[in-house]
Amino acid sequence: MNWTAPDPTRTQAPLIADERPMLQGWLDFHRATLLMKCAGLTEKQLKQRSVEPSTLSLHGLVRHMSEVERGWFRRAATATDLAYLYCTEDNPDGDFDDTEQADPATDFATYRRQIELADAAVVDLPLEHTFPHPFRPELVYNLRWVYVHMIEEYARHNGHADLLRERIDGATGD
């Protein structure tokens, strides 16, 4: 049986809320939006590339966002020593490039798990929590910046996902 991406539940971000719930609400909305763009697609469809020479695919976007969730919330904000999931020094774009033999079901489960671990890692940290960039310690960030950056990262990639999905089966939406 061929695996297909499941249909996630997406809730609207709050219209009125304090800062932390507002940021978390928008982040969760965009996380679910990426999964919605993949819902119902087969392994083959998820691996379909945009246009040459790009290696962009929906499967690659899910793998990339796993790396980004892990990188900013756990590696950076909590200084947890973690290896990359799909990328290496010799293959910095492994998340996008190495999807041909990768299993989408496994990678989607990894993505969901990285979200759980990211949320758990920072749940008790204040937005004012500061930390140096793991590779450029002269740059100091706070957790608020990470939330805003992640919302921006998802918004940009969800635009890519819109175009990929439309190319695959003509589906469009929000």
Salt bridges, closest charged atoms under 4 A:
GLU19 OE2 - ARG144 NE 2.63
ASP28 OD1 - ARG31 NH1 2.91
GLU69 OE1 - ARG31 NH2 2.80
ASP95 OD2 - HIS64 ND1 2.87
GLU100 OE2 - ARG49 NH2 3.72
ASP107 OD2 - HIS59 NE2 2.64
ASP107 OD2 - ARG63 NH1 2.98
GLU116 OE1 - ARG113 NH1 2.96
ASP119 OD1 - ARG31 NH1 3.01
GLU128 OE2 - ARG144 NH2 2.84
GLU138 OE2 - ARG136 NE 3.21
GLU152 OE1 - HIS149 ND1 3.34
GLU152 OE2 - ARG156 NE 3.00
GLU153 OE2 - HIS64 NE2 3.00
GLU153 OE1 - HIS149 NE2 3.59
GLU153 OE1 - ARG156 NH2 2.91
GLU153 OE2 - HIS157 NE2 3.29
ASP162 OD1 - LYS37 NZ 2.40
ASP169 OD2 - ARG165 NH2 3.00
ASP174 OD2 - ARG10 NH2 3.08
